[in-house]
Amino acid sequence: MISDKYIVIPEKIRKSHREVFQAQKEKHIFGFLRKFLKWLEDDNKSYNKMVLFENPLKMNDNARYNKEFNQLIHDFLQNVIYKDYSDKKQGKRFKGEAHTFIGVGYEFGMFTLPKNAQKAYENYNVAAQLSNAMGTFKLAQCFEKGSGVSQSNETALSFYRCAAKLGLVDALHTYGMITYHGFVGSPKDQNTGYYYMKVAAKKADKLCPYPLYDLGLFYESGGNECGVSEDFVYALENFERGAQLGDPNCKFKLAQAYEFGDLKLKKNKSKSLELYKSAAESGSVEAQFYISECYLSGKTKQLNRNYFKSYKWAIQGAIKGHPSCAYKCGESAMTGTGTDANVLDALFWYEIAKVFGHGDADQKIKELNYKINKENVGPEWPEPCCCCLFGG
């Protein structure tokens, strides 16, 4: 469940929220909700309030705001569902959107709704019947994961294809990758997959820039059954366009290209670091680890050594599942680098790193457990006798 306590909605989104709800235009409100979900999906700062670097009392006001924010959205969605529209075509479109976002609310525990996989599925199903592309896409995910309904790859594929036909960029991209690689029980068909990837990349926007990264990789490698040759120039065009639209993977890819001279680019350390920073801020965990290392070592002229910033960037990557970032947090807590030295905090992060698959974490855990157990051994006390307990 997404907790109101930890999400910090930035002022830009708060302002947009106020404006669209004051205007009460359904089209604009649904547009805002799509952007809000995109921000929530990509956000790299608000969830990190679970690891506080500031006064925790500020979070109380934030929780109150979030509660009102979500209640307003909930009431709007309910009103749309029960509203009688004179324009039936418009009503069908808006009701499809409303059922989709109510489904999202039930799926993630948002908009004051409790987490309920079955109700999420039911609302996505209604949205799909109303020809809503996003609702159809979410319904496909329900069948793929078996969330709220019996798992069925065949049905999932059918709805992914339907959502793609309805023009949703996420669906075009997903269905293209599924058919290209033969995922979700689909027969492998690189030609069909390539076609859908091309269409998805052409329609890519700020809400879904991700197809550009995969298409860029496709042209960078050239190893395929579609007869498409390696093309560094076109690969670079896709990575650059994806970076402009905010895709963190494209930014990281370009950063590496400028660092190592890939894609026939001339090495440029300054531009590379700029892109690494931008990728880290956009959510690339690999870039977050890289920037953390830069602040730790002070090896770059643009980033002076700063242990606290190194630790903060490591935490951002660790929270998103990067094993080396989690291990680095353990090292920081163990040595007091960028944060207070704390053996238990170090043990916590090493345990997380182990879960994420870091190869050295297990040895660190054994060493720390031995140290903790040794320090906790107190003086030996004799067994109490009757005289000790009752006097004698």
C-alpha positions in Angstrom: 0.0 0.0 0.0 1.3 3.5 -0.8 1.3 5.4 2.5 0.2 9.0 2.7 2.8 9.4 5.4 5.9 9.1 3.2 5.0 10.6 -0.1 6.1 14.2 -0.5 4.2 15.7 -3.5 6.2 18.6 -5.0 4.7 22.1 -5.3 4.5 21.9 -9.1 2.1 18.9 -8.9 0.2 20.5 -6.0 -0.4 23.6 -8.1 -1.5 21.5 -11.1 -3.9 19.6 -8.8 -5.5 22.8 -7.5 -5.9 24.2 -11.0 -7.5 21.2 -12.7 -9.9 20.6 -9.8 -10.9 24.2 -9.6 -11.7 24.1 -13.4 -13.6 20.8 -13.0 -12.9 19.7 -16.6 -12.9 15.9 -16.7 -10.4 15.8 -19.7 -7.9 17.9 -17.8 -8.3 16.0 -14.5 -7.7 12.7 -16.2 -4.7 14.2 -17.9 -3.4 15.3 -14.5 -3.9 11.8 -13.1 -1.9 10.2 -15.8 1.0 12.6 -15.1 0.7 12.1 -11.4 1.0 8.3 -11.8 4.0 8.8 -14.0 5.6 11.0 -11.3 4.8 8.4 -8.7 6.3 5.6 -10.8 9.5 7.6 -11.4 9.9 9.4 -8.1 13.2 9.1 -6.5 12.8 11.5 -3.6 9.5 11.2 -1.8 9.8 7.5 -0.9 13.2 8.2 0.5 11.5 10.1 3.3 11.4 6.6 4.9 15.0 7.4 5.6 14.7 10.9 7.0 17.4 13.6 6.7 15.1 16.3 8.1 12.7 17.2 10.9 10.2 14.2 11.0 7.5 16.6 12.4 7.2 18.1 9.0 5.8 14.8 7.7 2.6 15.2 9.8 1.5 18.3 7.7 2.4 16.4 4.6 0.3 13.4 5.6 -2.7 15.6 6.2 -2.3 17.2 2.7 -1.9 13.8 1.0 -5.1 12.6 2.7 -7.1 15.6 1.3 -5.4 15.2 -2.1 -6.4 11.6 -2.3 -10.0 12.2 -1.0 -10.6 14.8 -3.7 -9.5 12.4 -6.4 -11.6 9.6 -5.0 -14.8 11.8 -4.9 -14.2 12.9 -8.5 -13.8 9.4 -9.8 -17.0 8.3 -8.0 -18.9 11.2 -9.4 -17.8 10.4 -13.0 -19.0 6.8 -12.7 -22.5 7.8 -11.5 -22.9 10.9 -13.7 -25.4 10.7 -16.5 -23.7 12.2 -19.6 -25.9 13.6 -22.4 -23.0 12.9 -24.8 -22.9 9.1 -24.6 -19.6 8.7 -26.4 -18.0 11.2 -24.1 -19.6 9.5 -21.1 -18.2 6.1 -22.2 -14.7 7.6 -22.5 -14.8 9.3 -19.1 -16.3 6.3 -17.3 -13.6 4.1 -18.8 -11.0 6.4 -17.4 -12.6 6.6 -14.0 -12.8 2.8 -13.7 -9.2 2.5 -14.7 -8.0 4.9 -12.0 -10.3 3.3 -9.4 -8.6 0.0 -10.4 -5.2 1.7 -9.8 -6.5 2.9 -6.4 -7.4 -0.7 -5.4 -4.2 -2.2 -6.9 -1.9 0.1 -5.0 -4.0 1.3 -2.1 -4.3 4.9 -3.4 -7.1 7.6 -3.5 -8.3 6.5 0.0 -9.0 3.0 -1.3 -7.7 -0.2 0.4 -5.5 -2.6 -1.5 -7.8 -5.2 -3.1 -6.6 -7.2 -6.1 -10.0 -8.5 -7.0 -11.7 -5.1 -7.0 -8.8 -3.8 -9.1 -9.4 -6.5 -11.6 -13.1 -5.9 -11.7 -12.6 -2.2 -12.4 -10.0 -2.9 -15.1 -12.4 -5.4 -16.7 -15.2 -2.7 -16.8 -12.7 -0.2 -18.2 -11.6 -2.7 -20.9 -15.3 -3.3 -21.9 -15.5 0.5 -22.3 -12.5 0.4 -24.7 -10.2 2.2 -22.4 -6.6 1.5 -23.5 -4.9 1.9 -20.1 -7.6 -0.2 -18.4 -7.1 -2.9 -21.0 -3.4 -2.9 -20.5 -3.8 -3.2 -16.7 -6.3 -6.0 -17.2 -3.6 -7.9 -19.3 -1.2 -7.4 -16.3 -3.8 -8.9 -14.0 -4.0 -12.0 -16.1 -0.2 -12.3 -16.5 0.4 -12.0 -12.8 -2.7 -13.8 -11.6 -3.7 -10.8 -9.6 -7.4 -10.8 -8.6 -8.1 -13.4 -11.3 -6.7 -16.8 -12.4 -3.4 -16.6 -14.2 -3.6 -17.0 -17.9 -0.8 -16.2 -20.4 -3.1 -16.7 -23.3 -5.7 -14.2 -22.0 -2.9 -11.7 -21.0 -1.5 -11.8 -24.5 -4.9 -11.2 -26.0 -5.4 -8.1 -23.8 -1.9 -6.8 -24.4 -2.6 -7.0 -28.1 -5.9 -5.2 -27.7 -4.3 -2.4 -25.7 -1.6 -2.1 -28.3 -4.3 -1.9 -31.0 -6.0 0.9 -29.0 -2.7 2.9 -29.3 -1.4 2.9 -25.8 2.4 3.4 -26.0 3.1 1.3 -22.9 1.1 -1.6 -24.6 2.8 -1.2 -28.0 6.2 -1.4 -26.3 5.2 -4.3 -24.0 3.6 -6.3 -26.7 6.5 -5.6 -29.0 9.0 -6.9 -26.4 6.9 -9.9 -25.6 6.6 -11.1 -29.2 10.2 -10.2 -30.0 11.6 -12.3 -27.2 8.8 -14.9 -26.8 7.8 -13.9 -23.3 4.5 -14.7 -21.5 4.1 -17.9 -23.5 4.1 -16.1 -26.8 5.8 -17.7 -29.8 9.0 -15.8 -30.6 8.4 -13.5 -33.6 11.1 -10.9 -34.1 9.5 -9.3 -37.1 6.2 -8.6 -35.3 8.1 -7.5 -32.2 10.3 -5.1 -34.2 7.2 -3.6 -35.9 5.5 -2.9 -32.6 8.7 -1.5 -31.1 9.1 0.9 -34.1 5.5 2.1 -33.7 5.9 2.5 -29.9 9.2 4.5 -30.4 7.5 6.8 -32.9 4.6 7.5 -30.5 7.0 7.8 -27.4 6.4 10.8 -25.2 7.2 12.1 -21.7 4.7 9.7 -20.2 6.3 6.8 -21.9 9.8 7.4 -23.4 11.0 3.8 -22.7 10.6 2.3 -26.2 13.4 4.5 -27.5 15.9 2.8 -25.3 15.0 -0.7 -26.5 14.9 0.4 -30.1 18.3 2.1 -29.6 19.8 -1.2 -28.3 18.2 -3.0 -31.2 20.1 -0.9 -33.7 23.3 -0.8 -31.6 23.7 -4.6 -31.6 22.2 -5.4 -35.0 22.0 -9.1 -34.1 18.5 -10.0 -35.1 16.4 -12.1 -37.5 14.7 -9.1 -39.1 17.5 -8.3 -41.5 18.1 -5.0 -39.7 21.8 -4.1 -39.7 23.9 -2.4 -37.0 23.3 1.4 -37.2 25.1 3.5 -34.5 23.8 6.7 -35.9 20.1 5.7 -35.6 20.8 4.1 -32.2 22.3 7.3 -31.0 19.2 9.3 -32.3 16.9 7.1 -30.3 19.0 7.4 -27.1 19.2 11.1 -27.5 15.5 11.5 -28.1 14.7 9.2 -25.1 17.1 11.3 -22.9 15.3 14.5 -24.0 12.0 12.9 -23.0 13.4 12.0 -19.6 14.2 8.3 -19.9 16.9 7.5 -17.2 18.2 4.5 -19.2 18.8 6.5 -22.3 20.6 9.1 -20.2 22.8 6.5 -18.6 23.5 4.9 -21.9 24.7 8.3 -23.4 26.8 8.9 -20.2 28.6 5.7 -20.8 29.0 6.4 -24.5 30.7 9.8 -23.8 32.8 8.2 -21.0 34.1 5.3 -23.1 33.7 6.6 -26.7 31.0 4.2 -27.6 28.6 4.7 -30.6 31.5 6.4 -32.4 31.3 9.4 -30.1 34.3 11.4 -29.0 35.1 10.9 -25.3 33.9 13.9 -23.2 34.2 13.5 -19.4 32.4 16.7 -18.6 29.3 15.8 -20.8 29.5 12.2 -19.5 29.3 13.3 -15.8 26.5 15.7 -16.6 24.5 12.9 -18.1 25.3 10.5 -15.2 24.0 13.2 -12.8 20.8 13.7 -14.9 20.3 9.9 -15.1 20.7 9.5 -11.3 18.2 12.3 -10.7 15.8 10.6 -13.1 16.0 7.3 -11.3 18.8 5.2 -12.8 20.1 3.1 -10.0 23.3 2.4 -11.9 23.9 6.2 -12.2 23.1 6.7 -8.6 25.8 4.2 -7.6 28.2 5.9 -10.0 27.5 9.4 -8.6 27.8 8.0 -5.0 31.2 6.6 -5.9 32.3 10.0 -7.4 31.4 11.8 -4.2 33.2 9.2 -2.1 36.4 9.3 -4.1 36.4 13.0 -5.2 38.1 11.8 -8.4 36.2 14.2 -10.6 36.8 18.0 -10.7 33.1 18.7 -11.0 32.2 16.7 -7.8 34.3 17.4 -4.8 34.5 14.7 -2.1 31.4 14.7 0.0 30.7 11.7 2.2 27.2 12.7 3.1 26.1 13.1 -0.5 27.8 9.8 -1.3 25.7 8.1 1.4 22.5 9.8 0.2 22.9 8.7 -3.4 23.7 5.2 -2.2 20.5 5.1 -0.1 18.4 6.2 -3.2 19.8 3.3 -5.2 19.5 0.8 -2.3 15.9 1.6 -1.7 15.2 0.8 -5.4 17.0 -2.5 -5.2 20.6 -2.0 -6.3 22.8 -4.5 -4.5 26.0 -2.5 -4.6 24.2 0.6 -3.2 22.8 -1.5 -0.3 26.3 -2.9 0.4 27.8 0.6 0.2 25.2 1.8 2.8 26.4 -1.1 5.0 30.0 0.0 4.6 29.1 3.7 5.4 27.2 2.7 8.6 30.1 0.4 9.6 32.8 3.0 9.2 30.8 6.2 9.9 31.3 7.6 6.4 28.6 10.1 5.6 26.5 8.9 8.5 26.8 7.9 12.1 28.7 4.7 12.8 26.2 2.1 13.8 26.8 -1.7 13.7 23.1 -2.6 13.7 22.5 -0.2 10.8 25.4 -1.8 8.9 24.0 -5.3 9.6 20.6 -4.2 8.3 22.1 -2.9 5.0 24.3 -6.0 4.6 21.2 -8.2 5.0 19.4 -6.1 2.4 22.4 -6.4 0.0 22.4 -10.2 0.5 18.7 -10.4 -0.4 19.5 -8.3 -3.6 22.3 -10.8 -4.4 25.5 -9.1 -3.5 28.2 -11.7 -3.3 30.3 -10.2 -0.4 27.3 -9.4 1.9 27.1 -12.8 3.6 30.7 -12.7 4.8 30.1 -9.2 6.3 27.0 -10.5 8.0 28.9 -13.3 9.6 31.7 -11.0 10.8 29.2 -8.5 12.3 27.1 -11.2 14.0 30.3 -12.5 15.6 31.3 -9.0 16.7 27.9 -8.3 18.1 27.6 -11.6 20.0 31.1 -11.1 21.4 30.3 -7.6 22.6 27.0 -8.7 24.2 28.6 -11.4 26.4 28.4 -10.1 29.9 29.9 -11.4 33.2 28.8 -14.9 34.2 26.3 -15.0 37.1 26.0 -18.0 39.4 22.7 -20.0 39.3 20.3 -18.6 41.9 19.7 -20.8 45.0 16.8 -21.0 47.4 18.6 -18.7 49.9 19.1 -16.0 47.2 15.4 -16.1 46.2 13.7 -16.4 49.6 16.4 -15.5 52.1 17.7 -18.0 54.6 
